[in-house]
Amino acid sequence: MNLMKKLSSRSFFIFNLVFIGVIFGFSMAFLSFSCTAPRSTNLVQAQVVTSPPEIPQDAMAVLQSMQTALRGISDSVLPSVVEVKTVSVQHRQDRGFQGIPWDFFFGPRRGPDNQPQEQERDREFRSRGMGSGIIIRHTGDVYYVLTNSHVVDGANEVVIGTRAGKEYNAELVGQDSRRDLAVVRFRSPEDFPLAALGNSDDVRVGDWAIAMGNPLGEQFSFSVTMGIVSAVGRTGGPGGNINDFIQTDASINQGNSGGPLVNIHGEVIGINTWIASNVGGGSVGLGFAIPINNAKRTIDEIIRTGSVSDGWLGVSLHDPSRDTLAALGLSDKRGAMASQVFLGSPADSGGIRAGDFITHVNGTEVRGSNQLTQIVGNTKPGETLRITVMRDRSSLDLNVRIEVRTTEGSADSRKLWPGLIVLPLTAELRSSLNLPNDAKGLHVADVTAETPAAIVGIRRGDRITAVNDVPVTDLASFYKALRENTSRELWFSFIRGENNLDSIRFRR
């Protein structure tokens, strides 16, 4: 019995010992597998060598040359590119909060005269903005930076940041809102390179274009993107801009405004200013830059005088439709319609009349109203322009002495003659207005407030049938009646609804 117990205990001990050994062996095998398997995989991966692609040497030489050129352009231009940081401060009067709704529990506070008193306090609101700019000139330790007007417009504080990470307080020298350009200056004892300004008149579609600046703020500052010139002579920028823009597909985003568009020679050919986008302001390859030649005169004038003096002709321009051109016998002509003239303006004194179709200025063809506005705006006040107009299907040259454009003069609608725009009654227009096919008169498309036409009572939708009792049946006879009216009075016969009416008389 005791022997059996001893054998059983010994067997149990041996069994446990074997069991522990088996478990230990499996554990070691598992650990060995888990540690060595990745090594085997790494070893296999390390032994895989991918051969580089074979590129012909002549092709590689071209690519290396291009890369070297792009590096050189970036290295030479970026030191003259800066960040333009702005702060706009607004003050607003808010009723002070006393910690409890006083008025609710106790009623409004009252003064000695028993009148309710409001507790107000001045609150300051600071909004920050950021754009780009380029250093263009310096006098001693004063450096001048060219940027967009909309970057610094309304800013109370301007700070210039350099690529080296230094910042300098700056001040606005002047701005040109019509061309969206501004110049700011800062002081520094350091030497900064100046950007080389090219000749934007030499830019052609298909040229390489390199955009530099600070897209989306400081996080992506001093970025460089590349594309081509997609188009030149684009018009219709925001805010009444009168530039003929360079269009590029080089990536431009918010924050690039004021930065340079550069050619392959490292010369600035444009100032990035706006993008066309349908994705919330993101770049879709439609970026626009102000031609640098448009900026050169602005730079000189702002630095010298702090402002820019534009030329003024004194006409209200529009681009007529094909129907209007056909009605005037001008289907094969390009130009801009002087639909109205400011009385006493250079145009009026020079002989331009409402209805004249301007085709050339100093022998240069006018392609539309935007281009004509640029030509006149870039003309120095006091200079004389030879303006060619089509009148009664005949060409006529007029010499007009340009004057300084002032906000008051260009906005004084009381002097705008005659103050309305009329359209011929085409079949399409009759249909849209639900007029019978035999409806007569010229449709009044627009009337400017405070002008002679508005004063005598003409409204949009009226149909003009006579000017100073002279019947008019088409655009040509309408403008001819206006030109040949030598009296100091103006009145119209017109149809309103089903009524034939005569306006009151305007005396100038």
C-alpha positions as CSV (number, residue, x, y, z in Angstrom):
1,M,0.0,0.0,0.0
2,N,2.7,2.4,0.9
3,L,4.6,1.3,-2.1
4,M,1.6,2.0,-4.3
5,K,1.3,5.5,-2.8
6,K,5.0,6.2,-3.4
7,L,4.7,5.0,-7.1
8,S,1.6,7.1,-7.6
9,S,3.3,10.2,-6.1
10,R,6.3,9.6,-8.2
11,S,4.3,9.1,-11.4
12,F,2.3,12.3,-10.7
13,F,5.6,14.2,-10.2
14,I,7.0,12.8,-13.5
15,F,3.7,13.6,-15.3
16,N,3.8,17.2,-14.1
17,L,7.4,17.5,-15.1
18,V,6.7,16.3,-18.6
19,F,3.7,18.5,-18.9
20,I,5.6,21.6,-17.9
21,G,8.4,20.6,-20.4
22,V,5.9,20.3,-23.2
23,I,4.3,23.6,-22.4
24,F,7.7,25.3,-22.2
25,G,8.8,23.8,-25.5
26,F,5.7,25.1,-27.3
27,S,6.1,28.5,-25.8
28,M,9.7,28.7,-27.0
29,A,8.7,27.5,-30.4
30,F,6.0,30.2,-30.6
31,L,8.4,32.9,-29.4
32,S,11.0,31.7,-31.9
33,F,8.5,31.8,-34.7
34,S,7.1,35.2,-33.8
35,C,10.5,36.8,-33.6
36,T,12.2,35.2,-36.6
37,A,9.4,35.3,-39.2
38,P,9.6,39.1,-39.8
39,R,13.4,38.9,-40.1
40,S,12.9,36.4,-42.8
41,T,10.4,38.7,-44.5
42,N,12.7,41.8,-44.1
43,L,15.6,39.8,-45.5
44,V,13.6,38.9,-48.6
45,Q,12.5,42.5,-49.0
46,A,16.0,43.8,-48.6
47,Q,17.2,41.5,-51.4
48,V,14.6,42.9,-53.9
49,V,16.4,45.7,-55.9
50,T,14.3,47.8,-58.4
51,S,16.4,49.1,-61.3
52,P,15.9,52.8,-62.1
53,P,14.1,53.5,-65.3
54,E,16.3,54.0,-68.3
55,I,15.9,57.6,-69.6
56,P,17.8,58.7,-72.7
57,Q,20.7,60.9,-71.8
58,D,19.5,63.7,-74.2
59,A,16.1,63.8,-72.6
60,M,17.6,63.7,-69.1
61,A,19.8,66.6,-70.0
62,V,16.8,68.7,-71.0
63,L,15.0,67.8,-67.7
64,Q,18.0,68.7,-65.6
65,S,18.5,72.0,-67.5
66,M,14.8,72.9,-66.8
67,Q,15.1,71.9,-63.2
68,T,18.2,74.0,-62.8
69,A,16.5,76.9,-64.4
70,L,13.5,76.7,-62.1
71,R,15.7,76.5,-59.1
72,G,17.6,79.5,-60.3
73,I,14.4,81.5,-60.9
74,S,13.0,80.6,-57.4
75,D,16.3,81.4,-55.7
76,S,16.6,84.8,-57.4
77,V,13.0,86.0,-57.0
78,L,11.8,84.6,-53.7
79,P,14.0,86.8,-51.6
80,S,12.1,89.8,-53.0
81,V,8.7,88.3,-52.2
82,V,7.1,89.2,-48.8
83,E,4.1,88.5,-46.7
84,V,1.7,91.4,-46.2
85,K,-0.1,91.0,-42.9
86,T,-2.9,93.4,-42.0
87,V,-5.2,94.2,-39.1
88,S,-8.4,96.2,-39.5
89,V,-9.9,97.7,-36.3
90,Q,-13.5,98.6,-35.9
91,H,-15.2,100.2,-32.9
92,R,-18.7,99.5,-32.0
93,Q,-20.9,100.8,-29.2
94,D,-22.5,98.0,-27.2
95,R,-24.7,98.2,-24.2
96,G,-22.7,97.2,-21.1
97,F,-23.6,93.9,-19.4
98,Q,-23.7,94.3,-15.6
99,G,-23.6,90.6,-14.7
100,I,-27.4,90.4,-14.0
101,P,-30.4,91.3,-16.2
102,W,-30.9,94.6,-14.4
103,D,-33.7,95.9,-16.6
104,F,-35.7,92.7,-16.2
105,F,-35.8,92.9,-12.4
106,F,-35.6,96.6,-11.7
107,G,-36.5,98.3,-14.9
108,P,-34.2,100.7,-16.9
109,R,-31.9,103.0,-15.1
110,R,-33.0,106.6,-15.1
111,G,-31.2,109.8,-14.9
112,P,-32.0,113.1,-13.1
113,D,-34.6,113.9,-15.7
114,N,-36.2,110.5,-15.1
115,Q,-35.4,109.4,-18.7
116,P,-34.1,105.8,-19.2
117,Q,-30.3,105.6,-19.5
118,E,-28.4,103.0,-21.5
119,Q,-25.0,101.9,-20.3
120,E,-22.8,101.7,-23.4
121,R,-19.2,100.8,-23.8
122,D,-16.8,100.9,-26.7
123,R,-15.8,97.5,-28.0
124,E,-12.9,97.0,-30.4
125,F,-13.1,94.3,-33.1
126,R,-9.9,93.3,-34.9
127,S,-9.9,91.3,-38.1
128,R,-6.7,90.0,-39.6
129,G,-5.8,89.5,-43.2
130,M,-2.9,88.3,-45.3
131,G,-1.6,88.6,-48.8
132,S,1.6,88.8,-50.7
133,G,3.8,91.5,-52.2
134,I,7.2,92.2,-53.9
135,I,9.9,94.6,-53.1
136,I,10.3,96.9,-56.0
137,R,12.4,99.9,-54.9
138,H,14.3,101.4,-52.1
139,T,15.7,104.7,-51.0
140,G,18.3,104.3,-48.3
141,D,16.8,102.1,-45.7
142,V,13.2,102.6,-47.0
143,Y,11.9,99.8,-49.1
144,Y,8.7,99.9,-51.2
145,V,6.4,96.9,-51.7
146,L,3.9,96.5,-54.5
147,T,0.7,94.6,-53.6
148,N,-3.0,94.6,-54.3
149,S,-5.2,97.4,-53.1
150,H,-7.8,94.9,-51.7
151,V,-5.0,93.4,-49.5
152,V,-4.5,96.6,-47.6
153,D,-7.8,98.4,-48.1
154,G,-9.1,99.6,-44.7
155,A,-6.2,98.2,-42.8
156,N,-5.1,100.1,-39.6
157,E,-1.9,98.0,-39.2
158,V,0.4,96.6,-41.9
159,V,3.3,94.3,-41.2
160,I,5.8,93.0,-43.8
161,G,7.2,89.5,-43.2
162,T,10.3,88.3,-45.0
163,R,11.4,84.8,-46.1
164,A,14.0,84.9,-43.3
165,G,11.3,85.2,-40.7
166,K,11.7,88.8,-39.8
167,E,8.8,91.3,-39.5
168,Y,8.7,95.1,-40.0
169,N,6.0,97.6,-39.4
170,A,4.9,99.2,-42.6
171,E,2.7,102.1,-43.8
172,L,0.5,102.7,-46.8
173,V,2.0,105.0,-49.3
174,G,-1.0,105.1,-51.6
175,Q,-3.4,102.9,-53.6
176,D,-5.1,102.7,-57.0
177,S,-8.5,101.0,-56.4
178,R,-9.4,100.9,-60.1
179,R,-6.3,98.8,-61.0
180,D,-6.3,97.0,-57.6
181,L,-2.7,98.1,-56.8
182,A,-1.1,99.6,-53.7
183,V,2.3,100.5,-52.4
184,V,3.5,100.2,-48.8
185,R,6.9,100.9,-47.3
186,F,9.0,99.8,-44.4
187,R,12.4,100.6,-43.0
188,S,15.2,98.1,-42.5
189,P,19.0,98.4,-42.3
190,E,19.3,95.1,-44.1
191,D,19.8,94.7,-47.9
192,F,16.9,93.2,-49.8
193,P,17.0,92.3,-53.5
194,L,14.6,94.1,-55.7
195,A,12.2,92.3,-58.1
196,A,13.1,92.7,-61.8
197,L,10.0,94.1,-63.7
198,G,9.6,92.7,-67.2
199,N,7.5,93.8,-70.2
200,S,4.0,92.3,-70.1
201,D,3.4,93.5,-73.6
202,D,5.7,90.7,-74.7
203,V,3.6,88.0,-73.0
204,R,2.0,85.4,-75.3
205,V,-0.4,82.6,-74.8
206,G,1.6,79.4,-74.1
207,D,4.5,81.1,-72.3
208,W,5.6,79.5,-69.0
209,A,4.2,81.3,-66.0
210,I,5.5,80.9,-62.4
211,A,3.3,82.2,-59.5
212,M,4.8,83.0,-56.1
213,G,3.3,84.1,-52.8
214,N,1.6,82.9,-49.6
215,P,-1.4,80.8,-50.5
216,L,-3.9,80.2,-47.7
217,G,-1.7,82.1,-45.2
218,E,1.4,81.5,-43.2
219,Q,1.2,77.8,-43.2
220,F,2.1,77.7,-46.9
221,S,4.1,80.9,-47.2
222,F,6.6,81.5,-50.0
223,S,5.2,78.8,-52.3
224,V,6.1,78.5,-56.0
225,T,3.7,77.0,-58.6
226,M,4.1,76.7,-62.3
227,G,1.8,76.7,-65.4
228,I,1.4,78.5,-68.6
229,V,-0.2,81.8,-69.8
230,S,-3.7,80.6,-70.7
231,A,-4.9,83.9,-72.2
232,V,-4.2,87.6,-72.3
233,G,-6.4,90.7,-72.4
234,R,-9.1,89.3,-70.1
235,T,-11.5,91.9,-68.7
236,G,-14.3,92.0,-66.2
237,G,-12.4,91.7,-62.9
238,P,-14.2,92.3,-59.6
239,G,-14.9,95.7,-58.2
240,G,-14.9,97.6,-61.4
241,N,-11.3,96.7,-62.2
242,I,-10.1,98.2,-65.5
243,N,-7.1,95.9,-66.1
244,D,-6.6,93.6,-69.1
245,F,-5.6,90.6,-67.1
246,I,-3.2,87.8,-67.8
247,Q,-4.9,84.4,-67.3
248,T,-2.8,81.5,-66.1
249,D,-3.3,77.9,-64.9
250,A,-0.4,78.3,-62.4
251,S,-2.1,77.5,-59.1
252,I,-3.2,80.7,-57.4
253,N,-5.2,80.7,-54.1
254,Q,-6.4,83.1,-51.5
255,G,-3.3,84.7,-50.0
256,N,-1.5,84.8,-53.3
257,S,-3.0,88.2,-54.0
258,G,-0.2,90.8,-54.5
259,G,2.4,88.1,-55.3
260,P,4.3,88.0,-58.6
261,L,3.7,86.1,-61.8
262,V,7.1,85.5,-63.2
263,N,8.5,84.5,-66.6
264,I,11.4,82.1,-67.4
265,H,13.8,85.0,-67.2
266,G,12.9,85.7,-63.6
267,E,11.1,88.9,-64.5
268,V,7.8,89.9,-62.9
269,I,5.2,90.0,-65.7
270,G,2.1,90.4,-63.5
271,I,0.7,90.8,-60.0
272,N,-1.6,87.9,-59.0
273,T,-5.0,89.4,-58.0
274,W,-8.0,87.1,-58.3
275,I,-9.3,83.7,-59.2
276,A,-12.5,82.5,-60.8
277,S,-13.8,79.5,-58.9
278,N,-17.0,77.5,-58.4
279,V,-15.6,75.4,-55.5
280,G,-15.7,77.9,-52.6
281,G,-12.7,80.0,-53.6
282,G,-10.4,77.1,-54.4
283,S,-8.0,77.1,-57.4
284,V,-9.5,75.5,-60.5
285,G,-6.8,76.7,-62.9
286,L,-8.4,80.1,-63.6
287,G,-6.0,82.7,-62.0
288,F,-5.6,86.3,-63.2
289,A,-2.7,88.7,-62.8
290,I,-2.5,92.4,-63.5
291,P,0.0,93.0,-66.3
292,I,3.1,94.7,-64.8
293,N,3.1,97.4,-67.5
294,N,-0.3,98.5,-66.0
295,A,1.4,98.9,-62.7
296,K,4.6,100.8,-63.7
297,R,2.9,104.2,-64.1
298,T,0.9,103.6,-60.9
299,I,4.1,102.8,-58.9
300,D,5.8,106.0,-60.1
301,E,2.8,108.2,-59.4
302,I,2.0,106.7,-56.0
303,I,5.6,107.0,-54.7
304,R,5.8,110.6,-56.0
305,T,2.4,111.9,-55.0
306,G,0.6,109.2,-52.9
307,S,-2.2,108.9,-55.4
308,V,-3.0,108.3,-59.1
309,S,-4.7,110.7,-61.5
310,D,-6.7,108.9,-64.2
311,G,-7.9,110.4,-67.5
312,W,-11.6,111.1,-68.0
313,L,-13.5,111.2,-71.2
314,G,-17.0,111.8,-69.9
315,V,-19.2,109.2,-71.6
316,S,-21.3,106.3,-70.4
317,L,-20.1,103.3,-72.4
318,H,-21.7,99.9,-73.2
319,D,-21.1,97.1,-75.6
320,P,-24.2,96.9,-77.9
321,S,-25.9,93.7,-78.9
322,R,-25.8,92.3,-82.4
323,D,-29.4,93.6,-82.9
324,T,-28.3,97.1,-81.8
325,L,-25.3,97.0,-84.2
326,A,-27.5,95.8,-87.0
327,A,-30.0,98.5,-86.4
328,L,-27.2,101.1,-86.7
329,G,-25.7,99.5,-89.8
330,L,-22.5,98.6,-87.8
331,S,-22.6,94.8,-87.9
332,D,-19.1,94.5,-89.2
333,K,-17.6,97.0,-86.7
334,R,-15.9,96.6,-83.4
335,G,-15.9,99.3,-80.7
336,A,-17.8,100.8,-77.8
337,M,-21.1,102.7,-77.8
338,A,-21.2,106.2,-76.2
339,S,-24.8,105.8,-75.2
340,Q,-24.8,108.9,-73.1
341,V,-22.5,112.0,-72.7
342,F,-21.8,114.1,-69.6
343,L,-22.6,117.7,-70.4
344,G,-19.5,120.0,-70.2
345,S,-17.2,116.9,-70.2
346,P,-14.1,116.5,-72.5
347,A,-16.3,114.3,-74.8
348,D,-19.0,116.9,-75.0
349,S,-16.5,119.7,-75.7
350,G,-14.7,117.5,-78.3
351,G,-17.8,116.8,-80.3
352,I,-18.8,113.3,-79.2
353,R,-22.5,112.8,-79.1
354,A,-24.9,110.2,-77.6
355,G,-25.1,107.3,-80.1
356,D,-21.6,107.7,-81.5
357,F,-19.8,104.3,-81.9
358,I,-16.1,104.7,-81.0
359,T,-13.9,102.4,-83.1
360,H,-10.3,103.7,-82.8
361,V,-8.2,105.8,-80.5
362,N,-5.0,107.3,-82.0
363,G,-5.4,104.7,-84.8
364,T,-5.6,101.7,-82.4
365,E,-8.7,99.6,-82.8
366,V,-11.1,99.6,-79.8
367,R,-12.3,96.0,-79.1
368,G,-14.9,97.0,-76.4
369,S,-15.9,99.3,-73.6
370,N,-13.4,97.8,-71.1
371,Q,-10.4,98.4,-73.4
372,L,-11.5,102.0,-74.1
373,T,-11.9,102.6,-70.4
374,Q,-8.3,101.4,-69.9
375,I,-7.0,103.6,-72.7
376,V,-8.6,106.7,-71.4
377,G,-7.7,105.9,-67.8
378,N,-4.0,105.5,-68.7
379,T,-4.0,108.8,-70.6
380,K,-2.4,111.6,-68.6
381,P,-4.7,114.5,-68.0
382,G,-4.0,117.3,-70.5
383,E,-3.2,115.0,-73.4
384,T,-5.3,115.0,-76.6
385,L,-6.6,111.8,-78.1
386,R,-7.7,111.3,-81.7
387,I,-11.0,109.4,-81.4
388,T,-12.7,107.9,-84.4
389,V,-16.4,107.4,-84.3
390,M,-19.1,106.0,-86.6
391,R,-22.0,108.4,-87.0
392,D,-24.8,107.9,-89.5
393,R,-22.7,105.1,-91.0
394,S,-19.8,107.5,-91.7
395,S,-16.4,107.7,-90.0
396,L,-15.5,110.9,-88.2
397,D,-12.2,111.8,-86.4
398,L,-12.5,114.0,-83.3
399,N,-9.7,115.5,-81.1
400,V,-10.6,115.3,-77.4
401,R,-8.5,116.8,-74.6
402,I,-8.6,114.4,-71.7
403,E,-9.2,115.8,-68.2
404,V,-8.6,114.5,-64.6
405,R,-11.1,111.9,-63.5
406,T,-12.8,112.9,-60.2
407,T,-15.3,110.9,-58.3
408,E,-17.7,113.8,-58.2
409,G,-17.5,114.5,-61.9
410,S,-17.9,110.9,-63.0
411,A,-20.8,110.3,-60.6
412,D,-22.8,113.5,-61.3
413,S,-25.7,111.9,-63.0
414,R,-27.5,115.3,-63.3
415,K,-25.2,116.1,-66.2
416,L,-25.6,112.7,-68.0
417,W,-27.3,113.4,-71.3
418,P,-30.0,112.2,-72.1
419,G,-30.2,109.7,-69.2
420,L,-31.8,106.7,-70.8
421,I,-30.9,103.7,-72.9
422,V,-33.3,102.5,-75.6
423,L,-33.5,99.3,-77.6
424,P,-35.1,98.5,-80.9
425,L,-38.3,96.4,-80.8
426,T,-37.1,93.1,-82.3
427,A,-39.4,90.1,-82.6
428,E,-37.7,88.5,-79.6
429,L,-38.1,91.6,-77.4
430,R,-41.8,92.0,-78.5
431,S,-42.4,88.3,-77.5
432,S,-40.7,88.7,-74.1
433,L,-42.7,91.9,-73.4
434,N,-46.0,90.4,-74.7
435,L,-46.3,93.2,-77.2
436,P,-48.2,92.8,-80.5
437,N,-46.2,92.5,-83.7
438,D,-47.2,96.0,-84.8
439,A,-46.1,97.6,-81.6
440,K,-44.2,100.8,-82.2
441,G,-41.5,102.8,-80.5
442,L,-38.1,102.2,-78.9
443,H,-38.1,100.2,-75.6
444,V,-36.7,102.1,-72.6
445,A,-34.3,99.6,-71.1
446,D,-32.8,101.8,-68.4
447,V,-33.3,105.3,-66.9
448,T,-30.6,106.9,-64.7
449,A,-31.9,108.8,-61.6
450,E,-31.6,112.6,-61.6
451,T,-30.9,112.8,-65.3
452,P,-33.0,114.8,-67.8
453,A,-34.9,111.7,-68.9
454,A,-35.8,110.8,-65.2
455,I,-36.7,114.4,-64.5
456,V,-39.2,114.6,-67.3
457,G,-40.9,111.4,-66.1
458,I,-39.6,108.6,-68.4
459,R,-39.7,105.1,-66.9
460,R,-38.3,101.7,-67.7
461,G,-40.7,99.9,-70.0
462,D,-41.9,103.0,-71.8
463,R,-41.7,103.2,-75.6
464,I,-40.3,106.4,-77.1
465,T,-42.0,107.5,-80.3
466,A,-40.7,111.1,-80.7
467,V,-37.9,113.4,-79.5
468,N,-38.9,117.1,-79.3
469,D,-41.8,116.3,-81.6
470,V,-39.5,114.6,-84.2
471,P,-40.8,111.1,-84.8
472,V,-38.3,108.3,-84.2
473,T,-38.8,104.8,-85.5
474,D,-35.4,103.2,-85.0
475,L,-32.1,103.8,-83.2
476,A,-30.5,105.8,-86.0
477,S,-33.4,108.3,-86.1
478,F,-33.5,108.4,-82.3
479,Y,-29.8,109.4,-81.9
480,K,-30.1,111.7,-84.9
481,A,-33.0,113.6,-83.3
482,L,-30.9,114.0,-80.1
483,R,-27.9,115.3,-82.0
484,E,-29.8,117.8,-84.1
485,N,-31.6,119.2,-81.1
486,T,-29.9,122.5,-80.8
487,S,-32.5,124.0,-78.4
488,R,-31.9,124.1,-74.6
489,E,-35.1,121.9,-74.1
490,L,-35.8,118.2,-74.3
491,W,-39.0,116.3,-74.2
492,F,-40.3,113.0,-75.3
493,S,-43.5,111.5,-76.7
494,F,-44.0,107.9,-75.5
495,I,-46.3,105.0,-75.0
496,R,-47.0,103.7,-71.5
497,G,-49.4,100.7,-71.4
498,E,-52.1,101.7,-73.8
499,N,-51.7,105.5,-73.4
500,N,-49.9,107.9,-75.7
501,L,-48.2,110.6,-73.5
502,D,-46.0,113.6,-73.8
503,S,-43.4,114.3,-71.1
504,I,-42.8,117.6,-69.4
505,R,-40.0,119.7,-70.8
506,F,-36.4,119.8,-69.5
507,R,-34.4,123.0,-69.9
508,R,-30.6,122.8,-69.6
